[in-house]
Amino acid sequence: MIRQKKQLKQTTKPSHSSTDHAEQTFMEHIRELRSRLFWVATSLLLASSLAFVFKDILVGFVLAPLHGEKLVYLTIGGGFSFIFTVCLYFGAVMSIPVIIYHLYRFLQPVLGESSRRLIVTLVLSSAVMAIAGDAFGYFVAIQDSLNFLMSFAECANTSSVTAESYINFIIAYTAGLAIVFQLPLLLFLFDHIRPFPPGALLTSQRFVITGAIIAAALITPTPDVINQMIIAIPIIAIYEVGALLVFLR
């Protein structure tokens, strides 16, 4: 009887230790997540502060598609809010490599050990793809959308664009396309975690085309089909690049 009790105690001890170990591991992940969020927030604050130093250049760059048309502020703090949003957005763009780096490091236990060269390549590639998405949105998509929207019914109305609506319009295009342009890297990471079946990405073409059209309709507020195709076609091309990367891997 005494021997059975000892065996029972021995069998119950590992369960308590495993529970404590699981709780400890969970708290370690929480502390690591908090630390990485701190560094991301710090980089965002520093980058936005740097952008504020060059606020005149950045505001002029954002207002360039209007070709000299002035914006309207509906609140007393509208001007400050506009400049603050511009600096915060450019700070977020400059912080993309830091965000991708800490995200990758947080997920590294799932991804497995990787070389330093791979980490640097992913971070730099993410920054380049985000800048490419921003550039495409700014130089191509925004200008065509503004020409369509501001020329619509201009014979009967005089446009007075508010600063809030304009900056939201700019961010919707550039940020949306910057995120979409990360698709090849996301496919590469997903394939690294759990490899796709052979030919799985190629057989999903019809879903990609449908999703690209829906995403283009959400990003672009215009009913113009040509303008939506300007957004949808690059999304499909970006997916094909990601599928090619996975295939080569």
KOLMILO-448843 format. One record per residue (C-alpha): x negated, y, z negated. Coordinates in steps of 0.1 Angstrom, whole numbers, plus 5000, padded with zeros to 4 digits. Layout:
XYZ...
# end
This chain:
500050005000497250244991495450155023498550235043498850575027495150645035495650545071498750765072496851065059494051005084496550985113498351305102495151515099494251545136497751675144497251965120493752035134495052025170497852265161495352505144493052475174495952555198496952855177493352965176492952935213496153125219494953415197491653415215493453455248495553745233492353915220490653875253493754005272493854305249490154375254490454355292493454575292491554825272488754845297491254865326493055155308489655325301488555295338491955435349491555735325488055805336488855775373491955995369489856255350487256255378490056295404491356595384488056765390488656745427492456815424492457095450490856865477493156575468496356785468495356935502494756575515498156465503499956765518498156745551500956535568503356825562501357055585501657355562505257315550505657405513507157185487509957285463509757235425512957185407511557195372509257425353506557155350507057035385503757165397501857005368503756675373502856675410499056725403499156475375500756205397498256275425495256235401496755935384497355765418493855825431492455715397494455385401492955335436489455395424490055145395491154865417487654685416487754705378491254565377490454275401487254195381488954175347491853985362489453735377487453705345490653645325491753375349488353215351489152925328491852825353489752905383486652725370483052835370482053055400478853215411478153585406478053635443481553505447482853745420481154045436482453945470486053915457485854255439484354435469486654265493489654365472488454725471487954735509491354575516493054825493491355125510492354975544495954945533495955305520494355435551496755255574499755385554498355745553497155785589499755565607502855485588503455805569503056035599505555835620508055815592507856195585508356275621511456065623512956165590512356535592513456565628516656375620519656625623517256925621519557115644522157125616520057135584516957315571514657075552513357175517511256885505510856855468507456775453508756475434510456305464507356375486504856215462507055915456507355885494503555885498502955645469505555405482503855375516500155375505500555165473502854915490500454865518497454845495499154565476500154385508496554405521495554195491497453895505494353715520492453735487495553605469495953315492492253235488492553235450495653025450493952775473490952785449493252695419495352445436494552365473497252395498498252085518496652085553498652295576501052425549500252795556500652745594504052575590505452875570505253125598509053185601509253255564506353495567507953685596511253715577509453825545507354085565510454235580512154255546509054405530508854655559512454755553511754805516508555005522509955225550513055425542513955465579516355265600514055305629513054955642509855065657508755225625509554905606507554695631504554925625504654795589505754435596503154345623500154425601501654225572501953925595498353985608497154005572498753675564497153515594493753635581494453475548495553155564492253155585490253205553491952915536491452705567487752785569487352715532
# end
